[in-house]
Every structure is written in C-alpha cells, then in structure tokens.
C-alpha cells in the first residue's frame, strides 16, 4: 500500500517536468459503492481541469452497472470527481488503458464508530507569542463503512483568545489540503466542513489547526475539551518549557528525544478535565531532530505536511505510551503547510508510458483557486517546487525505513522510482 502511494505521487510529480503533450483521451471506469459492494448507478462524474482553477470541463453519469465514460478535451492535467449522496471522491485521470475506477461510500449524518484516536498539541514560543499546532486523528470504523458528513461538521474547541493562522484536513487516502473552519455560534467552538471517510487500513482522517496566543506573562493555562471519546491527548513542547497538569488530570510523561518533552493522557471522555499550564520559552528543535535521523539540516522546510516532509526524528518510541501515539510520530513534529492550487499538480496522474494501474483516490477537495493577481507558475518555479517535494519524499522514505513501517522490497522499489524522477527534474532544471 505504501509503495503504491509513493509511486502514484512520484508519477504525478513528473507532470511538472517539460514533456511532450499527450493526446486527448477518453477516461472510462466503474464507480463502486463500497458500503453495499454494488455499482453506484446515477452518480455524476465530472472532469476537472487543475490548470483552469479546478474548472469543470466535462460531465457524465454512471449507468446501471456503475460504468462511465468521459472525454478529455485537451492535454490536462485532469482529475475525475464523482459525487455520491452529496459526498465527493477524486482520482487522478489515468492515462493509457488504466481504468478510472472510483470507490465511494454511502453518506450518513452520524456514523457509529467515529472516534478520536489522538488529539496532539505542539506548543512553542515565537516573538513573545505562544504558537500552537493541534492535530486530531479521527477514526471511522463503522460497519458497514459509511462516510460521516453533515451540516455541522467535525467540531473543535479553541481558547477564546486564539488567533487562527491556518487550517487543513486530510482524508485517509489523500494529502493535506486547506479547508474551511466555521464558527458554530458558541464561544470558541468551530467546525471543519470536511467529510470523515471510513479508515483505509491504519490510515484515518486528520484535522489540523495552527494558531497563536498572547504570552506576555510567560505562562498560559489550556483548558481543552473532549467533545467525543478521545483515546489519547498528547502535549509536546521544548525541554526549556515547563508543563504543570491540573489537579485531577492523569497526564504522564513519556520517553522522547533529548530536547522534546511529551505528556500523554489516556481515555479522555467528554466532560473530563484536560487542563494544564505551560510556562517558559523555547522552540521545538526540528532541525536537530532531522540531523539526528540522518536528514539534511533544515529537512522540514519546503512543502511541509506532505508525508515526505516529516522529520526523521520525532518523539521516538514512547515507553509506556499507547501505540497509536507512536504511529503518528512523523506527523507530530512536522509543521503542516496548507497546500494551494499548485499543490494539486503533485497528485495528478502517471506519465505517458508508465505501467497501467488503477488510479488511487486523492484529496483535492479543498484546493482553492489562485488568488486574484497571482502570476502563473513559471517552468523554473515549477521545477524548483518539484525538486523540493522530491527531496521531502526521499526524507519520508528514509523515515519510514527507520521506523520499520516499510519493507526492504518496498523501500528499494520506491527509492528507485523517486530517483528516476529526481534525475529528470535535475536535468530540466540545469
């Protein structure tokens, strides 16, 4: 699974290289309802042009067997979007004879089996302010599998004096994209307008917020609220800062890297006190973490938040901490940058001549249109972006190898594919 995702991303990246334009083609495939394991009949299928502000350029309907056929009017790159019961699902428009098969799920306003596996707060200081990055890892293990999507969305609670700097979300099979955060009317309560799809293996849905807080006193008390059962609440901060849990809480320190301290509270139920106070100043030493893991200094720069952008260090393997926290160590110390329109091009489709394979679902539902007055990316800037992302993909590959989540065979296969695209990028950049 991991090798497939890496290869699809690598193939997509190669679209940014100067190359001969492909001829217009017809995309055909089958839309299958994974909730019922039956064809999804009557769903609307739309061809989306990424380079035209995600504009719709062609439409079709699935027949009684879930089949569709849609013609590309030009050379793309394109995405294929299918809407099923109000929920949208994307794949990269495949090339050659590769089928454009798309899995979808029935939508329900409330799904049993949705829970928070981890609420992770990364806290540090910067120019007299407190910087916070908070991530929610949300499971959807309902049976039969359904997408939870409703007008309310996924609700979170922020400190009343928080100033939001950015928000993002990621589907189980996608990469992070910017998304909307809406106030509910209750003080400090906001919701993400984003679906919670069924888990894909060990991959769940991610919600992230970055915000800053006033910190003139050098001390701040957090009062997080669990709105649904949360298996783990984790707080990460520099060693130079002090953590003081409130009376009645059960935060426990776990083993971490020398300059990072981590506290975890298990089984946070709605209404249970999660309060803690932090004081002091400091920054999480991401560069040091990356160097310790064999990365180049500054390895967390670039298009951060892409799985290839996570430091090879992190909190290590917590002793006595729940296994789910360990699973997310690569995300915890990576500052997730919001992917803009150009980022969608990194996820598109396989290059001409690549082996045929079914397209994989990707996540571009919240990619905004370019800002007014924004200049189109030049070939030089696209190559530069490509080189940065390839570098981060290689970092991620080494990280997964170190963590033991990638087999030797997958490592060899994926690294060879990445290096091939990297050589092409360097050739065209010179």
ROLUMDREN-765340 format. One line per 3 residues: their letters; for each residue x, y, z of C-alpha. Coordinates in nm, 2 decimals, always signed. Layout:
N
A> X:Y:Z ~ ... $
This chain:
430
XXX> +0.00:+0.00:+0.00 ~ +0.27:+0.25:+0.10 ~ +0.47:+0.17:-0.22 $
XXX> +0.17:+0.23:-0.43 ~ +0.10:+0.57:-0.27 ~ +0.46:+0.67:-0.31 $
XXX> +0.47:+0.56:-0.68 ~ +0.15:+0.74:-0.76 ~ +0.28:+1.06:-0.60 $
XXX> +0.61:+1.02:-0.78 ~ +0.45:+0.96:-1.12 ~ +0.23:+1.27:-1.05 $
XXX> +0.53:+1.48:-0.98 ~ +0.68:+1.41:-1.32 ~ +0.39:+1.60:-1.48 $
XXX> +0.56:+1.92:-1.37 ~ +0.86:+1.84:-1.59 ~ +0.87:+1.98:-1.95 $
XXX> +0.75:+1.69:-2.17 ~ +0.56:+1.62:-2.49 ~ +0.19:+1.68:-2.46 $
XXX> -0.03:+1.38:-2.46 ~ -0.32:+1.34:-2.70 ~ -0.68:+1.39:-2.57 $
XXX> -0.82:+1.06:-2.45 ~ -1.13:+0.91:-2.31 ~ -1.14:+0.80:-1.95 $
XXX> -1.36:+0.51:-1.86 ~ -1.42:+0.33:-1.53 ~ -1.66:+0.19:-1.28 $
XXX> -1.79:+0.36:-0.96 ~ -1.84:+0.11:-0.69 ~ -2.04:+0.17:-0.37 $
XXX> -1.81:+0.02:-0.10 ~ -2.09:+0.04:+0.16 ~ -2.31:-0.20:-0.04 $
XXX> -2.04:-0.35:-0.27 ~ -2.27:-0.28:-0.56 ~ -2.23:-0.05:-0.87 $
XXX> -2.31:+0.32:-0.79 ~ -2.57:+0.40:-1.06 ~ -2.68:+0.75:-1.15 $
XXX> -2.38:+0.93:-0.99 ~ -2.25:+1.24:-1.15 ~ -1.89:+1.22:-1.28 $
XXX> -1.70:+1.54:-1.36 ~ -1.37:+1.60:-1.53 ~ -1.18:+1.88:-1.35 $
XXX> -0.90:+2.09:-1.51 ~ -0.64:+2.16:-1.24 ~ -0.47:+2.43:-1.45 $
XXX> -0.80:+2.61:-1.51 ~ -0.88:+2.69:-1.14 ~ -1.03:+2.35:-1.09 $
XXX> -1.29:+2.42:-1.35 ~ -1.54:+2.16:-1.47 ~ -1.47:+2.07:-1.84 $
XXX> -1.69:+1.76:-1.90 ~ -1.97:+1.56:-1.73 ~ -2.11:+1.21:-1.74 $
XXX> -2.35:+0.99:-1.55 ~ -2.28:+0.63:-1.43 ~ -2.51:+0.37:-1.58 $
XXX> -2.69:+0.08:-1.41 ~ -2.36:-0.10:-1.38 ~ -2.17:+0.20:-1.24 $
XXX> -1.98:+0.25:-1.57 ~ -1.89:+0.59:-1.70 ~ -1.70:+0.74:-2.00 $
XXX> -1.58:+1.09:-2.02 ~ -1.36:+1.26:-2.29 ~ -1.07:+1.49:-2.20 $
XXX> -1.10:+1.80:-2.42 ~ -0.72:+1.87:-2.41 ~ -0.40:+1.77:-2.25 $
XXX> -0.49:+1.83:-1.89 ~ -0.38:+1.75:-1.62 ~ -0.72:+1.65:-1.51 $
XXX> -0.90:+1.50:-1.21 ~ -1.21:+1.28:-1.21 ~ -1.46:+1.37:-0.95 $
XXX> -1.77:+1.16:-0.86 ~ -2.04:+1.28:-0.63 ~ -2.23:+1.01:-0.44 $
XXX> -2.50:+1.11:-0.19 ~ -2.35:+1.46:-0.16 ~ -2.00:+1.33:-0.09 $
XXX> -1.72:+1.39:-0.34 ~ -1.45:+1.15:-0.43 ~ -1.15:+1.22:-0.66 $
XXX> -0.89:+1.03:-0.86 ~ -0.63:+1.14:-1.10 ~ -0.74:+1.10:-1.46 $
XXX> -0.55:+0.79:-1.57 ~ -0.35:+0.76:-1.89 ~ -0.34:+0.49:-2.15 $
XXX> -0.55:+0.19:-2.08 ~ -0.56:+0.23:-1.70 ~ -0.91:+0.22:-1.57 $
XXX> -1.06:+0.52:-1.39 ~ -1.23:+0.31:-1.12 ~ -1.36:+0.51:-0.82 $
XXX> -1.47:+0.37:-0.48 ~ -1.74:+0.57:-0.30 ~ -1.93:+0.53:+0.03 $
XXX> -2.29:+0.60:+0.13 ~ -2.31:+0.92:+0.34 ~ -2.47:+0.94:+0.69 $
XXX> -2.51:+1.23:+0.92 ~ -2.40:+1.02:+1.21 ~ -2.18:+0.71:+1.20 $
XXX> -2.12:+0.47:+1.49 ~ -1.75:+0.40:+1.51 ~ -1.63:+0.76:+1.47 $
XXX> -1.38:+0.85:+1.75 ~ -1.07:+1.05:+1.81 ~ -0.76:+0.84:+1.84 $
XXX> -0.53:+1.13:+1.93 ~ -0.55:+1.50:+2.00 ~ -0.19:+1.63:+1.97 $
XXX> -0.09:+1.98:+2.07 ~ +0.25:+2.10:+1.98 ~ +0.34:+2.41:+2.18 $
XXX> +0.63:+2.66:+2.15 ~ +0.70:+3.03:+2.17 ~ +0.79:+3.28:+1.90 $
XXX> +0.84:+3.66:+1.93 ~ +0.65:+3.69:+2.26 ~ +0.36:+3.47:+2.14 $
XXX> +0.26:+3.12:+2.20 ~ +0.24:+2.91:+1.88 ~ +0.02:+2.60:+1.88 $
XXX> -0.03:+2.34:+1.62 ~ -0.31:+2.10:+1.71 ~ -0.39:+1.78:+1.52 $
XXX> -0.69:+1.55:+1.56 ~ -0.66:+1.19:+1.42 ~ -1.01:+1.07:+1.37 $
XXX> -1.12:+0.71:+1.32 ~ -1.42:+0.59:+1.12 ~ -1.45:+0.22:+1.18 $
XXX> -1.83:+0.19:+1.14 ~ -1.98:-0.12:+0.98 ~ -2.09:-0.12:+0.71 $
XXX> -1.85:+0.15:+0.61 ~ -2.01:+0.49:+0.56 ~ -1.88:+0.85:+0.53 $
XXX> -1.99:+1.08:+0.81 ~ -2.08:+1.41:+0.66 ~ -2.34:+1.66:+0.78 $
XXX> -2.40:+2.04:+0.80 ~ -2.24:+2.05:+1.14 ~ -1.90:+1.90:+1.05 $
XXX> -1.62:+1.80:+1.29 ~ -1.63:+2.03:+1.59 ~ -1.33:+2.15:+1.79 $
XXX> -1.29:+2.40:+2.08 ~ -1.01:+2.67:+2.08 ~ -0.90:+2.90:+2.35 $
XXX> -1.11:+3.22:+2.35 ~ -0.81:+3.44:+2.27 ~ -0.67:+3.22:+1.99 $
XXX> -0.60:+3.37:+1.66 ~ -0.62:+3.11:+1.38 ~ -0.33:+3.11:+1.14 $
XXX> -0.43:+2.82:+0.92 ~ -0.64:+2.50:+0.90 ~ -0.61:+2.18:+0.70 $
XXX> -0.76:+1.84:+0.67 ~ -0.66:+1.51:+0.51 ~ -0.87:+1.21:+0.40 $
XXX> -0.73:+0.86:+0.47 ~ -0.61:+0.82:+0.11 ~ -0.51:+1.18:+0.05 $
XXX> -0.26:+1.45:+0.13 ~ -0.34:+1.76:+0.35 ~ -0.54:+2.04:+0.19 $
XXX> -0.66:+2.37:+0.31 ~ -1.02:+2.36:+0.43 ~ -1.28:+2.59:+0.59 $
XXX> -1.32:+2.64:+0.96 ~ -1.67:+2.77:+1.06 ~ -1.78:+2.92:+1.39 $
XXX> -2.08:+2.74:+1.55 ~ -2.20:+3.04:+1.75 ~ -2.08:+2.90:+2.08 $
XXX> -1.77:+3.08:+2.21 ~ -1.45:+2.91:+2.09 ~ -1.64:+2.64:+1.90 $
XXX> -1.56:+2.58:+1.54 ~ -1.63:+2.31:+1.28 ~ -1.44:+2.17:+0.98 $
XXX> -1.66:+2.14:+0.67 ~ -1.49:+1.81:+0.57 ~ -1.61:+1.45:+0.55 $
XXX> -1.49:+1.17:+0.78 ~ -1.44:+0.88:+0.54 ~ -1.40:+0.52:+0.65 $
XXX> -1.05:+0.43:+0.76 ~ -0.82:+0.28:+0.49 ~ -0.62:+0.02:+0.68 $
XXX> -0.43:+0.21:+0.95 ~ -0.50:+0.54:+0.79 ~ -0.76:+0.77:+0.93 $
XXX> -0.88:+1.13:+0.88 ~ -0.66:+1.42:+1.00 ~ -0.78:+1.77:+1.11 $
XXX> -0.52:+2.04:+1.19 ~ -0.52:+2.39:+1.32 ~ -0.24:+2.63:+1.37 $
XXX> -0.30:+2.93:+1.59 ~ -0.12:+3.17:+1.82 ~ -0.20:+3.31:+2.17 $
XXX> -0.09:+3.61:+2.38 ~ +0.20:+3.52:+2.61 ~ +0.33:+3.84:+2.77 $
XXX> +0.31:+3.69:+3.12 ~ +0.52:+3.39:+3.02 ~ +0.25:+3.15:+3.14 $
XXX> -0.07:+3.01:+2.98 ~ -0.34:+2.77:+3.10 ~ -0.50:+2.55:+2.84 $
XXX> -0.85:+2.41:+2.90 ~ -0.90:+2.16:+2.62 ~ -1.24:+2.00:+2.58 $
XXX> -1.31:+1.65:+2.45 ~ -1.63:+1.66:+2.26 ~ -1.62:+1.29:+2.19 $
XXX> -1.43:+1.00:+2.34 ~ -1.05:+1.06:+2.28 ~ -0.81:+0.77:+2.33 $
XXX> -0.50:+1.00:+2.37 ~ -0.44:+1.37:+2.44 ~ -0.07:+1.45:+2.39 $
XXX> +0.12:+1.77:+2.46 ~ +0.47:+1.83:+2.30 ~ +0.69:+2.12:+2.40 $
XXX> +1.06:+2.21:+2.42 ~ +1.27:+2.10:+2.72 ~ +1.31:+2.46:+2.82 $
XXX> +0.94:+2.50:+2.89 ~ +0.75:+2.37:+3.20 ~ +0.44:+2.16:+3.20 $
XXX> +0.21:+2.16:+3.50 ~ -0.11:+1.94:+3.48 ~ -0.42:+2.05:+3.67 $
XXX> -0.53:+1.86:+3.98 ~ -0.74:+1.56:+3.88 ~ -0.58:+1.51:+3.54 $
XXX> -0.37:+1.20:+3.46 ~ -0.10:+1.33:+3.22 ~ +0.20:+1.11:+3.22 $
XXX> +0.55:+1.19:+3.08 ~ +0.67:+0.95:+2.81 ~ +1.02:+0.89:+2.67 $
XXX> +1.11:+1.13:+2.39 ~ +1.41:+1.29:+2.21 ~ +1.66:+1.47:+2.44 $
XXX> +1.52:+1.82:+2.36 ~ +1.15:+1.74:+2.35 ~ +0.91:+1.66:+2.63 $
XXX> +0.59:+1.48:+2.58 ~ +0.29:+1.43:+2.81 ~ +0.01:+1.19:+2.74 $
XXX> -0.34:+1.15:+2.90 ~ -0.54:+0.84:+2.80 ~ -0.91:+0.78:+2.77 $
XXX> -1.03:+1.14:+2.77 ~ -1.41:+1.14:+2.80 ~ -1.64:+1.43:+2.73 $
XXX> -1.66:+1.64:+3.05 ~ -1.33:+1.52:+3.18 ~ -1.08:+1.78:+3.29 $
XXX> -0.79:+1.81:+3.04 ~ -0.65:+2.14:+3.19 ~ -0.27:+2.21:+3.20 $
XXX> -0.05:+2.51:+3.24 ~ +0.27:+2.58:+3.05 ~ +0.54:+2.84:+3.12 $
XXX> +0.88:+2.94:+2.99 ~ +1.00:+2.99:+2.64 ~ +1.16:+2.78:+2.37 $
XXX> +1.12:+2.62:+2.02 ~ +1.10:+2.26:+1.92 ~ +1.44:+2.18:+1.76 $
XXX> +1.32:+2.03:+1.43 ~ +1.65:+2.08:+1.25 ~ +1.83:+1.89:+1.52 $
XXX> +1.58:+1.61:+1.51 ~ +1.62:+1.58:+1.14 ~ +2.00:+1.57:+1.16 $
XXX> +1.99:+1.30:+1.42 ~ +1.79:+1.08:+1.19 ~ +2.03:+1.12:+0.90 $
XXX> +1.85:+1.40:+0.73 ~ +2.00:+1.71:+0.59 ~ +1.97:+2.02:+0.82 $
XXX> +1.65:+2.21:+0.76 ~ +1.48:+1.90:+0.63 ~ +1.15:+2.02:+0.75 $
XXX> +1.14:+2.31:+0.50 ~ +0.95:+2.33:+0.18 ~ +0.61:+2.19:+0.12 $
XXX> +0.56:+2.08:+0.47 ~ +0.29:+1.85:+0.59 ~ +0.32:+1.62:+0.29 $
XXX> +0.41:+1.28:+0.42 ~ +0.76:+1.33:+0.27 ~ +0.80:+1.63:+0.49 $
XXX> +0.80:+1.48:+0.83 ~ +1.13:+1.48:+1.03 ~ +1.31:+1.16:+1.07 $
XXX> +1.34:+1.23:+1.44 ~ +1.02:+1.30:+1.64 ~ +0.93:+1.18:+1.98 $
XXX> +1.09:+0.84:+1.94 ~ +0.91:+0.53:+2.06 ~ +0.73:+0.62:+2.38 $
XXX> +0.78:+0.37:+2.66 ~ +0.45:+0.32:+2.84 ~ +0.27:+0.54:+2.59 $
XXX> -0.01:+0.40:+2.38 ~ +0.09:+0.25:+2.04 ~ -0.14:+0.50:+1.84 $
XXX> +0.08:+0.79:+1.95 ~ +0.39:+0.62:+1.82 ~ +0.22:+0.57:+1.49 $
XXX> +0.19:+0.94:+1.45 ~ +0.54:+1.05:+1.55 ~ +0.62:+1.15:+1.19 $
XXX> +0.33:+1.40:+1.19 ~ +0.38:+1.53:+1.53 ~ +0.69:+1.74:+1.47 $
XXX> +0.61:+1.84:+1.11 ~ +0.46:+2.19:+1.06 ~ +0.19:+2.13:+0.81 $
XXX> +0.18:+2.40:+0.53 ~ -0.15:+2.45:+0.36 ~ -0.14:+2.31:+0.00 $
XXX> -0.26:+2.57:-0.25 ~ -0.37:+2.52:-0.61 ~ -0.02:+2.44:-0.74 $
XXX> -0.01:+2.16:-0.49 ~ -0.28:+1.97:-0.67 ~ -0.04:+1.91:-0.96 $
XXX> +0.17:+1.70:-0.73 ~ -0.11:+1.45:-0.71 ~ -0.23:+1.41:-1.06 $
XXX> -0.16:+1.11:-1.28 ~ +0.10:+0.87:-1.42 ~ +0.33:+0.98:-1.70 $
XXX> +0.30:+0.85:-2.05 ~ +0.45:+0.51:-2.09 ~ +0.41:+0.42:-1.72 $
XXX> +0.26:+0.07:-1.64 ~ -0.11:+0.07:-1.63 ~ -0.27:+0.07:-1.28 $
XXX> -0.59:+0.17:-1.12 ~ -0.59:+0.53:-1.02 ~ -0.59:+0.59:-0.64 $
XXX> -0.82:+0.83:-0.47 ~ -0.66:+1.16:-0.38 ~ -0.76:+1.46:-0.18 $
XXX> -0.80:+1.79:-0.35 ~ -1.15:+1.88:-0.23 ~ -1.04:+2.20:-0.06 $
XXX> -0.78:+2.33:-0.31 ~ -0.86:+2.70:-0.35 ~ -0.84:+2.89:-0.67 $
XXX> -0.54:+3.11:-0.73 ~ -0.57:+3.45:-0.56 ~ -0.66:+3.74:-0.79 $
XXX> -0.35:+3.89:-0.94 ~ -0.14:+3.58:-0.87 ~ +0.10:+3.51:-1.15 $
XXX> +0.10:+3.16:-1.31 ~ +0.39:+2.95:-1.20 ~ +0.68:+2.96:-1.45 $
XXX> +0.86:+2.65:-1.56 ~ +1.15:+2.74:-1.34 ~ +0.93:+2.78:-1.03 $
XXX> +0.76:+2.45:-1.11 ~ +1.09:+2.27:-1.14 ~ +1.20:+2.43:-0.81 $
XXX> +0.88:+2.31:-0.64 ~ +0.92:+1.97:-0.78 ~ +1.28:+1.94:-0.66 $
XXX> +1.17:+2.05:-0.31 ~ +0.89:+1.79:-0.30 ~ +1.11:+1.51:-0.43 $
XXX> +1.36:+1.59:-0.16 ~ +1.09:+1.57:+0.10 ~ +0.96:+1.24:-0.04 $
XXX> +1.31:+1.10:-0.01 ~ +1.32:+1.22:+0.35 ~ +0.99:+1.05:+0.42 $
XXX> +1.11:+0.73:+0.26 ~ +1.41:+0.72:+0.49 ~ +1.19:+0.80:+0.78 $
XXX> +0.96:+0.50:+0.71 ~ +1.25:+0.28:+0.66 ~ +1.39:+0.38:+1.00 $
XXX> +1.06:+0.34:+1.17 ~ +1.02:-0.01:+1.03 ~ +0.69:+0.06:+0.85 $
XXX> +0.83:-0.01:+0.51 ~ +0.97:-0.34:+0.39 ~ +1.31:-0.37:+0.22 $
XXX> +1.14:-0.46:-0.10 ~ +0.91:-0.16:-0.09 ~ +1.20:+0.07:+0.00 $
XXX> +1.41:-0.04:-0.29 ~ +1.12:-0.01:-0.54 ~ +1.00:+0.33:-0.42 $
XXX> +1.35:+0.48:-0.39 ~ +1.43:+0.38:-0.75 ~ +1.12:+0.54:-0.88 $
XXX> +1.18:+0.86:-0.68 ~ +1.54:+0.88:-0.80 ~ +1.43:+0.84:-1.16 $
XXX> +1.20:+1.14:-1.14 ~ +1.47:+1.34:-0.95 ~ +1.72:+1.28:-1.22 $
XXX> +1.47:+1.41:-1.48 ~ +1.40:+1.71:-1.27 ~ +1.76:+1.79:-1.22 $
XXX> +1.82:+1.75:-1.60 ~ +1.55:+2.00:-1.69 ~ +1.65:+2.24:-1.41 $
X> +2.00:+2.27:-1.54 $
